[in-house]
Amino acid sequence: MLIALALSDLPNTRHALERGELEFSEVRTIVDRLTLLTPADRVAVDAAIFPEVLKLRAGLLRLHIEAAILKVSASRTREGAWM
């Protein structure tokens, strides 16, 4: 997924990049992790990871994003959204 296109679904990530709070490599990590999610889930994870993600780098950044994905996925499953 093109990063510029993905950022349209990730307002918090886009604003953090614009403000210089995230480096491009960190944005790429976020986008890579969220690529296979639905647009609604990408928005939910984007909201869930901020502002904590601004303090994390490398492996911890990936783990935090993956934990948020699992929480969103579990929530959707409980709601019956994936059944």
Backbone as a chain_set.jsonl record, in Angstrom:
{"seq": "MLIALALSDLPNTRHALERGELEFSEVRTIVDRLTLLTPADRVAVDAAIFPEVLKLRAGLLRLHIEAAILKVSASRTREGAWM", "coords": {"N": [[0.853, -1.18, 0.0], [0.553, 2.17, -0.832], [2.155, 4.709, 0.965], [1.276, 7.377, 1.08], [-1.387, 7.133, 0.234], [-2.37, 5.429, 2.231], [-2.212, 7.09, 4.445], [-4.457, 8.651, 4.311], [-6.394, 7.275, 5.655], [-5.423, 7.343, 8.181], [-5.491, 9.554, 10.293], [-4.263, 10.499, 12.709], [-1.647, 9.535, 12.545], [-0.846, 10.77, 10.167], [-0.963, 13.528, 10.908], [0.949, 13.556, 12.956], [3.259, 12.979, 11.503], [3.328, 15.225, 9.836], [3.788, 17.202, 11.75], [6.294, 16.559, 12.544], [6.673, 14.761, 14.566], [6.848, 12.069, 14.234], [9.095, 9.967, 12.482], [9.745, 9.213, 9.011], [10.367, 6.499, 8.694], [9.139, 5.366, 10.905], [6.471, 5.905, 10.389], [6.187, 4.346, 8.123], [6.451, 1.824, 9.306], [4.102, 1.752, 10.85], [2.121, 1.924, 8.807], [2.753, -0.4, 7.345], [2.02, -2.393, 9.176], [-0.715, -2.025, 9.323], [-1.822, -2.426, 6.859], [-3.344, -4.677, 5.898], [-5.744, -4.481, 7.19], [-9.233, -3.558, 7.456], [-10.575, -0.411, 6.251], [-12.051, 0.827, 8.352], [-11.037, -0.486, 10.602], [-8.367, 0.262, 10.433], [-8.581, 3.0, 11.027], [-9.54, 2.79, 13.652], [-7.386, 1.504, 14.965], [-5.388, 3.399, 14.521], [-6.355, 5.49, 16.099], [-6.221, 4.219, 18.567], [-3.492, 3.822, 19.104], [-2.307, 6.238, 19.594], [-1.59, 8.728, 22.091], [0.641, 7.28, 22.778], [2.336, 5.976, 20.964], [4.122, 7.853, 20.09], [6.239, 7.86, 21.817], [7.651, 5.578, 21.401], [9.962, 3.34, 19.757], [11.224, 1.366, 17.044], [11.259, -2.036, 17.765], [9.523, -1.947, 20.002], [7.62, -0.167, 19.102], [6.447, -1.627, 16.991], [5.374, -3.789, 18.482], [3.499, -2.451, 20.123], [1.689, -1.506, 18.208], [0.8, -3.931, 17.105], [-0.441, -5.05, 19.351], [-2.57, -3.271, 19.644], [-3.938, -3.811, 17.281], [-4.779, -6.43, 17.791], [-6.539, -5.952, 19.927], [-8.522, -4.368, 18.693], [-9.389, -6.193, 16.762], [-10.401, -8.244, 18.393], [-12.463, -6.87, 19.64], [-14.134, -6.321, 17.44], [-14.822, -8.926, 16.744], [-16.277, -9.741, 18.989], [-18.43, -8.045, 18.692], [-19.583, -9.155, 16.538], [-18.912, -8.404, 14.02], [-17.201, -9.664, 12.264], [-18.293, -12.036, 11.645]], "CA": [[0.0, 0.0, 0.0], [1.306, 3.415, -0.873], [2.062, 5.404, 2.252], [0.44, 8.573, 0.927], [-2.768, 6.674, 0.189], [-2.713, 4.895, 3.553], [-2.343, 8.173, 5.42], [-5.807, 9.212, 4.276], [-7.15, 6.534, 6.67], [-4.692, 7.407, 9.452], [-5.332, 10.985, 10.566], [-3.303, 10.775, 13.785], [-0.313, 9.276, 12.005], [-0.563, 11.84, 9.194], [-0.693, 14.779, 11.62], [2.221, 13.417, 13.671], [4.313, 13.107, 10.493], [3.361, 16.631, 9.422], [4.345, 17.997, 12.852], [7.653, 16.112, 12.807], [6.694, 13.937, 15.778], [7.223, 10.73, 13.782], [9.958, 9.912, 11.314], [9.153, 8.465, 7.909], [10.533, 5.054, 8.935], [8.123, 4.977, 11.89], [5.198, 5.926, 9.666], [6.207, 3.153, 7.269], [6.177, 0.695, 10.195], [2.667, 1.796, 11.169], [1.372, 1.592, 7.589], [2.994, -1.82, 7.032], [1.258, -3.224, 10.108], [-2.154, -1.816, 9.183], [-2.187, -2.575, 5.455], [-4.341, -5.708, 5.63], [-6.973, -4.21, 7.929], [-10.267, -2.785, 6.762], [-10.421, 1.021, 6.538], [-12.591, 1.139, 9.684], [-10.102, -0.985, 11.606], [-7.171, 1.121, 10.391], [-8.913, 4.216, 11.774], [-9.633, 2.427, 15.065], [-6.034, 1.261, 15.484], [-4.706, 4.694, 14.509], [-6.805, 6.21, 17.299], [-5.809, 3.491, 19.773], [-2.048, 3.835, 19.365], [-1.842, 7.588, 19.963], [-0.288, 9.341, 21.821], [1.732, 6.43, 23.273], [3.249, 5.597, 19.897], [5.13, 8.906, 19.918], [7.356, 7.607, 22.734], [8.206, 4.253, 21.113], [10.773, 3.169, 18.563], [11.616, 0.038, 16.562], [10.51, -3.213, 18.2], [8.42, -1.573, 20.895], [6.611, 0.45, 18.243], [5.735, -2.721, 16.329], [4.587, -4.523, 19.486], [2.373, -1.622, 20.536], [0.737, -1.503, 17.09], [0.212, -5.263, 17.007], [-1.361, -5.205, 20.485], [-3.78, -2.496, 19.32], [-4.649, -4.563, 16.238], [-5.452, -7.545, 18.448], [-7.671, -5.422, 20.697], [-9.568, -3.971, 17.742], [-9.909, -7.427, 16.172], [-11.211, -8.914, 19.412], [-13.671, -6.069, 19.813], [-14.978, -6.551, 16.269], [-15.322, -10.285, 16.82], [-17.335, -9.746, 20.012], [-19.58, -7.32, 18.135], [-20.121, -9.925, 15.436], [-18.609, -7.728, 12.766], [-16.438, -10.52, 11.37], [-18.943, -13.337, 11.556]], "C": [[0.894, 1.236, 0.0], [1.093, 4.179, 0.427], [1.164, 6.625, 2.139], [-1.041, 8.21, 0.91], [-3.223, 6.186, 1.559], [-2.943, 6.006, 4.565], [-3.711, 8.839, 5.387], [-6.715, 8.522, 5.288], [-6.553, 6.67, 8.066], [-4.448, 8.863, 9.852], [-4.314, 11.3, 11.662], [-1.866, 10.587, 13.309], [0.088, 10.384, 11.036], [-0.2, 13.145, 9.896], [0.639, 14.713, 12.379], [3.397, 13.534, 12.706], [4.456, 14.563, 10.068], [4.008, 17.518, 10.479], [5.78, 17.593, 13.198], [7.779, 15.266, 14.059], [7.033, 12.484, 15.482], [8.138, 10.865, 12.579], [9.296, 9.057, 10.24], [9.255, 6.962, 8.141], [9.498, 4.545, 9.938], [6.737, 4.948, 11.252], [5.105, 4.694, 8.772], [5.912, 1.898, 8.096], [4.687, 0.621, 10.526], [1.847, 1.35, 9.96], [1.533, 0.116, 7.245], [2.149, -2.73, 7.911], [-0.249, -3.139, 9.868], [-2.68, -2.092, 7.776], [-3.335, -3.556, 5.227], [-5.662, -5.505, 6.369], [-7.988, -3.481, 7.056], [-10.039, -1.31, 7.067], [-10.927, 1.395, 7.938], [-11.641, 0.672, 10.784], [-8.804, -0.184, 11.611], [-7.409, 2.394, 11.19], [-8.946, 3.925, 13.273], [-8.252, 2.197, 15.688], [-5.246, 2.561, 15.538], [-5.087, 5.496, 15.752], [-6.27, 5.552, 18.564], [-4.326, 3.642, 20.101], [-1.51, 5.202, 19.79], [-2.354, 7.988, 21.325], [0.905, 8.469, 22.217], [2.777, 6.117, 22.219], [4.362, 6.635, 19.69], [6.363, 8.689, 20.801], [8.111, 6.328, 22.393], [8.998, 4.238, 19.819], [10.966, 1.687, 18.279], [10.691, -1.069, 17.052], [9.333, -2.882, 19.095], [7.288, -0.907, 20.123], [5.773, -0.634, 17.564], [4.853, -3.491, 17.306], [3.353, -3.748, 19.921], [1.291, -1.609, 19.451], [0.038, -2.856, 16.998], [-0.749, -5.537, 18.158], [-2.667, -4.452, 20.219], [-4.602, -3.203, 18.244], [-5.418, -5.717, 16.87], [-6.664, -7.076, 19.245], [-8.825, -5.037, 19.782], [-10.201, -5.213, 17.128], [-10.818, -8.157, 17.153], [-12.522, -8.181, 19.629], [-14.641, -6.303, 18.661], [-15.596, -7.937, 16.3], [-16.461, -10.379, 17.838], [-18.593, -9.073, 19.503], [-20.234, -8.088, 16.991], [-19.822, -9.347, 14.075], [-17.871, -8.629, 11.783], [-17.096, -11.878, 11.194], [-19.926, -13.371, 10.428]], "O": [[1.868, 1.318, 0.749], [-0.03, 4.276, 0.922], [0.36, 6.876, 3.037], [-1.858, 8.908, 1.51], [-4.332, 6.495, 1.997], [-3.785, 5.871, 5.452], [-4.086, 9.523, 6.339], [-7.7, 9.11, 5.735], [-7.122, 6.162, 9.032], [-3.322, 9.35, 9.758], [-3.575, 12.278, 11.548], [-0.984, 11.382, 13.632], [1.215, 10.878, 11.076], [0.771, 13.8, 9.516], [1.371, 15.701, 12.437], [4.422, 14.123, 13.049], [5.569, 15.076, 9.953], [4.699, 18.48, 10.144], [6.41, 18.218, 14.051], [8.885, 15.074, 14.565], [7.457, 11.748, 16.374], [7.975, 11.768, 11.759], [8.394, 8.271, 10.53], [8.324, 6.225, 7.818], [9.034, 3.41, 9.826], [5.929, 4.067, 11.546], [4.048, 4.071, 8.682], [5.201, 1.006, 7.633], [4.088, -0.453, 10.483], [0.975, 0.49, 10.085], [0.559, -0.549, 6.891], [1.619, -3.734, 7.435], [-0.979, -4.081, 10.178], [-3.885, -1.995, 7.543], [-4.222, -3.272, 4.422], [-6.598, -6.283, 6.186], [-7.637, -2.868, 6.048], [-9.372, -0.987, 8.049], [-10.295, 2.192, 8.631], [-11.464, 1.365, 11.786], [-8.207, 0.026, 12.667], [-6.54, 2.824, 11.948], [-8.442, 4.713, 14.073], [-7.985, 2.644, 16.804], [-4.513, 2.801, 16.497], [-4.228, 6.112, 16.383], [-5.908, 6.237, 19.521], [-3.949, 3.592, 21.272], [-0.388, 5.305, 20.286], [-3.47, 7.615, 21.686], [2.053, 8.865, 22.017], [3.963, 6.002, 22.527], [5.426, 6.307, 19.166], [7.415, 9.277, 20.55], [9.116, 6.022, 23.035], [8.74, 5.021, 18.905], [10.879, 0.857, 19.184], [9.489, -1.046, 16.789], [8.261, -3.472, 18.96], [6.119, -1.077, 20.468], [4.544, -0.567, 17.561], [3.707, -3.809, 16.988], [2.277, -4.327, 20.071], [0.103, -1.695, 19.761], [-1.18, -2.917, 16.833], [-1.772, -6.193, 17.96], [-3.746, -4.95, 20.537], [-5.832, -3.19, 18.296], [-6.576, -5.957, 16.526], [-7.704, -7.736, 19.239], [-9.98, -5.349, 20.072], [-11.422, -5.279, 16.989], [-11.889, -8.634, 16.775], [-13.572, -8.806, 19.782], [-15.841, -6.465, 18.884], [-16.756, -8.112, 15.928], [-17.482, -11.018, 17.582], [-19.702, -9.485, 19.844], [-21.312, -7.717, 16.527], [-20.418, -9.757, 13.079], [-17.912, -8.379, 10.579], [-16.482, -12.786, 10.634], [-20.572, -14.394, 10.201]]}, "num_chains": 1, "name": "protein.A"}
